[in-house]
Amino acid sequence: MKKLLGFLVLVMLFATSIFAATGDSSTALKIDLVNQDPDPAKSGDIVELRIGVQNLGGSSASDVVLEIQSSYPFELLSGDDGIKTVGNIAGYQNDDNVKIVKSSIRIANDAPAGTYYLDVAYTQSGTSAKVVSKLPIEIKGSETAEVIHIDKTTLIPGQESSLKFVINNVGSSPLRDLTFSWVNDDKVILPVGSGNKKFISEISVGGSAELEYTVIADTNADAGLYELTLNLEYEDEYTGTTTNSESIAGMYVGGITDFDVAFSESNSGEMSFTVANIGSNPAYSVNVVIPSQTGWVTSGSNSVIIGNLNNGDYTLASYTLSGNSKTLKMNIVYTDTQGKRQTIEKEVEMNSQSSSMNATLGTGLTDEQRAAFASRTGGRQNPMSSLTTGATALSSLIPKVITGILVIIAGVIGIIIYKKKHNKRK
C-alpha cells in the first residue's frame, strides 16, 4: 500500500511538471524550416525560405518577432534587416495551424557544397532574451569551368607548334569526368600526333588542368585570323546530367619569315648580294641595310629597298663597298603579315675576291650556289634578277656571234680568191 501511494505521488509530481511546461501558465515556441526553394541551393543563389512558428505551450505568445541572422555563407538581401514580425500565437498550436514566415537570403558565391545552419532568433512580449534556433539548409557547390588561357596566338604556316590550353575550376565544387575538344572549321589548323579530344578525371575547387597539343597550320593558308571552337563537357555530381560549355578563340596564321643572304659578284668596287625569302610567309617593304662595322666601308647609300618578296623568291641588292673582313653583317628590315616591322641580322661569308679592296671583277654565284638557291626557293626568282641573268647571258653570247660571222666572211673571201686563180690557169 505504501509503494502504491509513493508511485501515485511520483505520477502527480511528473504531471505537475508537464503542466508547468506546457500548461496554460507557459509558452513554448518551436521554429522549423518548412521548405526552401531551390532545394538544394547552389552557391550564388537567392533562396526563398518558409519558416514555421508553433506555440506548443498553453499560454498565448504575444508580439513574437523573428530575426534572420546573417552569417557565412548566408547573406541578407539589400534593404532587408532580417526582422520579421509574427504577432500573437495562441497556445496549443499543431502542425495544421502553424504560422508561416517567408524570408529570402543569398548564398555566398564561394560557398562549398554541404549542410549549413541558419540562425533564427525570436523574442516575445515580456522578455528581452533572444532564443536562437538553427535551421539546416543544404547547399551544393556551383560547378563552373572556363578556358582562361591559350599560350600562343600566332602560328607559322608549315611549322609544328605546341599549343597549350589551361582550364580553371572557378566554381565551388570539384569537376569530374571532363572532356575537352577544339576544332577549326576551315581545316587550316589541325592537331598532329593526337586527336582533338582530351579527357580529365577531376579538377579540384580552385584548381586547373593544362592540356597540350602539337598543331600545324597549312602551308598554303592565307595569312589571317582563324576561329577555333572550344568545347568543354563535365558531369553534374548532384543531378548526373552533363554540362556542355562552348566558347570561341582566335588564332592568327602568318607572322614572321626568314631570309638567306649570299655574296653574288663584285665589279669595279660594286658588290651584289642575293637575298632570298626562305620562310613560310611573304615579306613586305623589304629593305636591306649594311650597318656601320669594322672592316667594311660603304660609299653612297648603305640601304637598298627591294620591295615585297614572297616566300620562295629572291633578288639582288648592290652596294659600292670596300673592305677586307671575312664576314659582312647585313640587316634585313621588313613588314610581316601582321603589319609589324621586323629586323633580321645576317652574317655573309665573303670570298677573297669580294674582300679585296682593289677587286675589279668577281666570279658571282657558283653553279653550286645557284643550285642551292633554286632548290631552296623552288626555282622562282624576282623579275629583276631574271633581267640581270638574261643580260649576263647576252653579254657572254655576243663575242661568240661576232667570231662566227668573221669565220664565215673569211671563208667566202677564200672561195672567191680560189675561183679567180682557177680561171686564170684555164
C-alpha positions as CSV (number, residue, x, y, z in Angstrom):
1,M,0.0,0.0,0.0
2,K,2.8,2.4,0.8
3,K,4.5,1.5,-2.5
4,L,1.3,2.3,-4.4
5,L,1.0,5.6,-2.6
6,G,4.6,6.6,-3.4
7,F,4.0,5.7,-7.1
8,L,0.9,7.9,-7.2
9,V,2.9,10.8,-5.7
10,L,5.6,10.5,-8.4
11,V,2.9,10.5,-11.1
12,M,1.4,13.6,-9.7
13,L,4.8,15.3,-9.5
14,F,5.5,14.4,-13.1
15,A,2.1,15.6,-14.3
16,T,2.6,18.9,-12.4
17,S,6.0,19.5,-14.2
18,I,4.4,18.7,-17.6
19,F,1.6,21.2,-16.9
20,A,4.1,23.8,-15.7
21,A,6.0,23.4,-19.0
22,T,3.1,23.2,-21.4
23,G,0.0,24.2,-19.4
24,D,-1.9,27.4,-19.6
25,S,0.7,29.2,-17.5
26,S,3.6,29.0,-20.1
27,T,4.5,29.3,-23.8
28,A,6.8,27.1,-25.8
29,L,7.7,28.4,-29.3
30,K,9.1,26.0,-31.9
31,I,10.9,27.3,-35.0
32,D,11.2,24.9,-38.0
33,L,12.2,25.2,-41.7
34,V,9.2,24.0,-43.7
35,N,10.9,24.2,-47.1
36,Q,13.4,26.1,-49.2
37,D,13.4,26.9,-52.9
38,P,15.6,25.9,-54.7
39,D,16.5,22.7,-52.8
40,P,19.3,22.1,-52.7
41,A,20.6,25.7,-53.2
42,K,23.7,26.5,-55.2
43,S,26.3,28.9,-54.2
44,G,25.4,32.3,-55.5
45,D,21.6,31.5,-55.4
46,I,18.9,33.6,-53.8
47,V,16.9,31.1,-51.7
48,E,13.3,31.6,-50.6
49,L,12.7,30.2,-47.1
50,R,9.3,29.2,-45.5
51,I,9.8,29.2,-41.7
52,G,7.1,27.6,-39.5
53,V,6.4,29.0,-36.0
54,Q,4.4,27.0,-33.5
55,N,3.4,27.6,-29.9
56,L,3.4,24.3,-28.0
57,G,2.6,25.9,-24.7
58,G,-0.8,26.5,-23.2
59,S,-0.5,30.3,-22.9
60,S,-0.7,32.7,-25.9
61,A,2.6,34.2,-27.1
62,S,2.3,37.9,-27.7
63,D,4.3,40.2,-30.0
64,V,6.5,37.4,-31.4
65,V,9.4,38.8,-33.6
66,L,11.8,36.7,-35.6
67,E,15.3,37.8,-36.6
68,I,17.1,36.2,-39.5
69,Q,20.8,36.4,-38.6
70,S,23.4,36.9,-41.4
71,S,26.5,34.7,-41.1
72,Y,28.6,32.9,-43.7
73,P,27.6,31.6,-46.1
74,F,24.2,33.3,-45.7
75,E,23.7,37.0,-46.7
76,L,20.7,39.2,-46.3
77,L,19.3,40.9,-49.4
78,S,19.8,44.6,-49.9
79,G,17.3,46.6,-47.9
80,D,16.4,43.6,-45.7
81,D,17.3,43.8,-42.0
82,G,16.1,40.3,-41.3
83,I,13.4,41.3,-38.8
84,K,10.1,39.5,-39.3
85,T,7.0,40.4,-37.1
86,V,4.9,37.4,-36.3
87,G,2.4,38.9,-33.8
88,N,0.4,36.8,-31.4
89,I,0.3,33.0,-31.4
90,A,-2.4,31.1,-29.5
91,G,-1.4,28.2,-27.3
92,Y,-1.5,24.5,-28.3
93,Q,-0.8,25.1,-32.0
94,N,-0.3,21.9,-34.0
95,D,1.1,21.2,-37.5
96,D,-2.2,22.1,-39.1
97,N,-2.3,25.7,-38.0
98,V,1.4,26.5,-37.9
99,K,2.3,30.1,-38.8
100,I,4.4,30.5,-41.9
101,V,7.0,33.3,-42.2
102,K,8.7,33.9,-45.6
103,S,12.2,35.2,-46.0
104,S,14.9,35.3,-48.7
105,I,18.6,35.0,-48.3
106,R,21.6,34.9,-50.7
107,I,24.2,32.1,-50.7
108,A,27.8,33.3,-50.9
109,N,29.4,32.7,-54.3
110,D,32.3,30.8,-52.9
111,A,30.3,28.5,-50.6
112,P,31.4,24.9,-50.9
113,A,28.8,22.1,-51.0
114,G,27.5,21.0,-47.7
115,T,24.8,21.5,-45.0
116,Y,24.9,24.8,-43.1
117,Y,22.8,26.1,-40.2
118,L,20.9,29.4,-40.5
119,D,20.4,31.1,-37.1
120,V,16.9,32.4,-36.5
121,A,16.3,34.2,-33.1
122,Y,12.9,35.1,-31.6
123,T,11.6,37.3,-28.9
124,Q,8.2,37.7,-27.4
125,S,6.4,40.2,-25.2
126,G,7.5,40.2,-21.5
127,T,11.1,39.0,-22.2
128,S,14.1,40.6,-23.9
129,A,16.1,37.4,-24.1
130,K,16.6,36.0,-27.6
131,V,16.2,32.3,-28.2
132,V,18.1,31.0,-31.2
133,S,17.1,28.1,-33.4
134,K,19.3,26.6,-36.0
135,L,17.7,25.7,-39.3
136,P,19.6,23.3,-41.6
137,I,20.0,24.4,-45.3
138,E,21.6,22.2,-47.9
139,I,23.9,23.8,-50.4
140,K,25.5,22.3,-53.5
141,G,28.5,24.0,-54.9
142,S,28.4,25.7,-58.3
143,E,30.2,23.8,-61.0
144,T,31.9,26.2,-63.4
145,A,34.9,25.7,-65.6
146,E,36.5,28.1,-68.0
147,V,39.3,28.0,-70.5
148,I,41.1,31.2,-69.5
149,H,44.4,30.9,-71.3
150,I,45.9,29.8,-74.6
151,D,49.7,30.1,-74.5
152,K,50.1,31.5,-78.1
153,T,48.0,33.4,-80.6
154,T,50.2,33.1,-83.8
155,L,51.1,30.0,-85.8
156,I,53.7,30.0,-88.6
157,P,52.4,28.0,-91.7
158,G,54.1,24.6,-92.1
159,Q,55.8,24.6,-88.7
160,E,54.8,22.3,-85.9
161,S,54.0,24.2,-82.8
162,S,53.0,23.4,-79.2
163,L,49.6,24.8,-78.2
164,K,48.5,24.7,-74.6
165,F,45.1,25.2,-73.1
166,V,44.6,25.9,-69.4
167,I,41.2,25.0,-67.8
168,N,40.3,26.5,-64.4
169,N,37.7,25.4,-62.0
170,V,36.2,28.7,-60.9
171,G,33.2,27.1,-59.1
172,S,32.8,25.8,-55.6
173,S,32.5,22.1,-56.4
174,P,35.0,19.7,-57.8
175,L,34.7,19.0,-61.6
176,R,34.7,15.4,-62.7
177,D,34.9,13.5,-65.9
178,L,35.7,16.4,-68.2
179,T,36.1,16.2,-71.9
180,F,37.8,19.0,-73.8
181,S,38.0,19.4,-77.6
182,W,38.6,22.1,-80.2
183,V,38.0,22.4,-84.0
184,N,38.9,24.8,-86.8
185,D,36.1,24.5,-89.4
186,D,38.4,25.9,-92.1
187,K,40.7,22.9,-91.7
188,V,43.7,25.3,-91.7
189,I,44.8,24.4,-88.2
190,L,44.9,20.8,-87.2
191,P,46.4,18.7,-84.4
192,V,49.2,16.2,-85.3
193,G,50.2,13.2,-83.4
194,S,46.9,13.0,-81.5
195,G,43.2,13.6,-81.8
196,N,41.5,16.9,-80.9
197,K,39.8,15.4,-77.7
198,K,41.4,15.1,-74.3
199,F,40.0,13.8,-71.0
200,I,40.4,15.0,-67.4
201,S,39.3,12.8,-64.5
202,E,38.9,15.7,-61.9
203,I,39.7,19.4,-61.2
204,S,39.5,20.4,-57.6
205,V,38.0,23.7,-56.4
206,G,40.3,26.5,-57.4
207,G,42.5,24.0,-59.4
208,S,43.4,23.9,-63.0
209,A,44.4,21.5,-65.7
210,E,46.8,22.1,-68.7
211,L,46.2,20.3,-72.0
212,E,48.9,20.4,-74.7
213,Y,48.6,19.7,-78.4
214,T,51.0,19.6,-81.3
215,V,49.4,21.6,-84.1
216,I,50.4,22.7,-87.6
217,A,48.9,25.3,-89.9
218,D,48.5,24.7,-93.6
219,T,51.5,25.9,-95.7
220,N,49.1,27.2,-98.4
221,A,46.9,29.1,-95.9
222,D,46.4,32.8,-96.5
223,A,47.7,35.0,-93.7
224,G,44.8,36.0,-91.4
225,L,42.8,35.3,-88.3
226,Y,41.1,31.8,-87.9
227,E,38.4,30.7,-85.5
228,L,38.8,27.9,-83.0
229,T,35.6,26.4,-81.4
230,L,36.4,25.2,-77.9
231,N,34.1,22.7,-76.2
232,L,34.1,21.5,-72.6
233,E,31.8,18.9,-71.1
234,Y,31.6,17.8,-67.5
235,E,29.2,15.9,-65.2
236,D,26.9,17.5,-62.5
237,E,27.5,15.3,-59.5
238,Y,24.1,16.1,-58.0
239,T,21.8,15.6,-61.0
240,G,24.0,13.3,-63.1
241,T,23.4,15.5,-66.1
242,T,26.2,16.7,-68.5
243,T,27.0,20.3,-68.7
244,N,28.3,21.5,-72.1
245,S,30.2,24.8,-72.4
246,E,31.2,26.2,-75.8
247,S,33.4,29.2,-76.5
248,I,35.3,30.8,-79.4
249,A,39.1,31.7,-79.6
250,G,41.0,33.3,-82.4
251,M,44.3,32.1,-83.8
252,Y,46.4,34.1,-86.3
253,V,48.2,32.2,-89.1
254,G,51.1,34.1,-90.6
255,G,53.6,36.5,-89.0
256,I,57.3,36.5,-89.4
257,T,59.5,34.9,-92.1
258,D,63.3,34.2,-92.6
259,F,65.9,35.2,-95.1
260,D,69.2,33.9,-96.6
261,V,71.8,36.3,-98.0
262,A,74.9,35.2,-100.1
263,F,77.6,37.2,-101.9
264,S,76.9,37.2,-105.6
265,E,79.5,39.2,-107.6
266,S,81.9,42.2,-107.5
267,N,82.6,44.6,-110.3
268,S,84.7,47.7,-110.1
269,G,84.0,48.1,-106.4
270,E,80.3,47.4,-106.6
271,M,79.3,44.3,-104.8
272,S,76.0,42.4,-105.3
273,F,74.2,40.1,-102.9
274,T,71.5,37.6,-103.4
275,V,68.6,38.0,-100.9
276,A,66.2,35.1,-100.6
277,N,63.0,34.7,-98.6
278,I,63.3,31.2,-97.2
279,G,60.5,31.4,-94.7
280,S,56.8,30.4,-94.9
281,N,55.3,34.0,-95.1
282,P,55.7,36.8,-97.6
283,A,57.6,39.9,-96.6
284,Y,56.5,43.4,-97.4
285,S,58.6,46.6,-97.9
286,V,61.9,44.8,-97.6
287,N,64.9,47.0,-97.0
288,V,68.5,45.6,-96.9
289,V,70.9,47.7,-94.8
290,I,74.6,47.4,-94.3
291,P,75.2,48.8,-90.8
292,S,78.4,50.5,-89.7
293,Q,81.0,47.9,-88.8
294,T,84.7,47.3,-88.5
295,G,86.4,46.1,-91.7
296,W,83.9,47.5,-94.3
297,V,83.2,50.9,-95.7
298,T,80.2,51.9,-97.9
299,S,80.3,54.7,-100.5
300,G,77.0,56.3,-101.1
301,S,73.8,54.7,-99.7
302,N,74.2,51.8,-97.3
303,S,70.5,50.8,-97.8
304,V,68.7,49.2,-100.8
305,I,64.9,48.9,-101.0
306,I,63.8,45.8,-102.8
307,G,60.0,46.0,-102.2
308,N,57.9,42.9,-101.5
309,L,59.4,39.4,-101.5
310,N,57.1,36.4,-101.5
311,N,58.2,33.3,-99.7
312,G,60.5,31.3,-102.1
313,D,61.5,34.4,-104.1
314,Y,65.0,36.0,-104.3
315,T,66.5,39.2,-105.8
316,L,69.8,41.2,-105.9
317,A,70.9,44.1,-103.7
318,S,74.1,46.0,-104.8
319,Y,76.3,48.5,-103.0
320,T,79.6,50.4,-103.5
321,L,81.5,48.6,-100.9
322,S,85.2,48.0,-99.9
323,G,86.8,46.1,-97.1
324,N,88.9,43.2,-96.1
325,S,86.9,41.3,-93.4
326,K,85.9,37.7,-94.0
327,T,82.3,38.4,-92.9
328,L,79.9,41.2,-93.6
329,K,76.9,42.0,-91.3
330,M,73.6,42.9,-93.1
331,N,70.2,43.8,-91.6
332,I,67.0,42.9,-93.4
333,V,64.2,45.1,-92.3
334,Y,60.7,44.1,-93.5
335,T,57.0,44.3,-92.6
336,D,55.4,40.9,-91.6
337,T,51.9,39.8,-92.4
338,Q,50.6,41.2,-89.1
339,G,51.9,44.7,-90.1
340,K,54.8,44.7,-87.6
341,R,58.2,45.9,-88.7
342,Q,60.8,43.3,-88.1
343,T,64.6,43.3,-88.4
344,I,66.8,40.2,-89.0
345,E,70.6,40.4,-88.8
346,K,72.6,38.1,-91.1
347,E,76.4,37.5,-91.4
348,V,77.5,36.9,-95.0
349,E,80.7,34.9,-95.8
350,M,82.9,36.9,-98.2
351,N,85.4,35.2,-100.5
352,S,88.9,36.5,-101.3
353,Q,87.8,38.5,-104.4
354,S,85.0,40.2,-102.6
355,S,87.1,41.2,-99.6
356,S,89.9,42.7,-101.7
357,M,89.8,46.5,-101.6
358,N,91.1,46.7,-105.2
359,A,88.9,43.9,-106.6
360,T,87.6,44.7,-110.1
361,L,85.6,41.6,-111.1
362,G,84.1,38.8,-109.2
363,T,83.1,35.4,-110.3
364,G,79.5,35.8,-109.0
365,L,77.5,32.8,-107.8
366,T,79.0,29.4,-108.4
367,D,76.9,26.6,-110.0
368,E,76.6,25.0,-106.6
369,Q,75.3,28.3,-105.1
370,R,72.7,28.8,-107.8
371,A,71.6,25.2,-107.5
372,A,71.2,25.6,-103.7
373,F,69.1,28.8,-104.1
374,A,67.0,27.0,-106.8
375,S,66.3,24.1,-104.5
376,R,65.5,26.3,-101.6
377,T,63.2,28.7,-103.4
378,G,61.5,26.3,-105.8
379,G,63.3,27.9,-108.8
380,R,61.3,31.1,-108.5
381,Q,63.1,34.4,-108.7
382,N,62.3,38.1,-108.7
383,P,61.7,39.6,-112.2
384,M,64.7,42.0,-111.7
385,S,67.0,39.1,-111.1
386,S,65.7,37.4,-114.3
387,L,66.6,40.6,-116.3
388,T,70.1,40.6,-114.7
389,T,70.6,37.0,-115.5
390,G,69.4,37.5,-119.1
391,A,71.7,40.5,-119.6
392,T,74.7,38.5,-118.3
393,A,73.9,35.6,-120.7
394,L,73.5,38.0,-123.7
395,S,76.8,39.7,-123.0
396,S,78.6,36.4,-123.0
397,L,76.9,35.3,-126.2
398,I,77.8,38.4,-128.3
399,P,81.6,37.6,-128.7
400,K,80.8,34.2,-130.0
401,V,78.3,35.5,-132.6
402,I,81.0,38.0,-133.9
403,T,83.6,35.3,-134.1
404,G,81.2,33.2,-136.1
405,I,80.5,36.0,-138.5
406,L,84.2,36.6,-139.1
407,V,84.8,33.0,-139.8
408,I,82.0,33.0,-142.4
409,I,83.4,36.1,-144.1
410,A,86.9,34.7,-144.2
411,G,85.5,31.5,-145.9
412,V,83.6,33.4,-148.5
413,I,86.7,35.5,-149.4
414,G,88.8,32.4,-149.7
415,I,86.4,30.8,-152.1
416,I,86.4,33.9,-154.3
417,I,90.2,34.1,-154.5
418,Y,90.4,30.4,-155.3
419,K,87.9,30.7,-158.2
420,K,89.8,33.7,-159.7
421,K,93.1,31.7,-159.6
422,H,91.5,28.7,-161.2
423,N,90.0,30.8,-164.1
424,K,93.4,32.4,-164.9
425,R,95.0,29.0,-165.2
426,K,92.4,27.9,-167.7
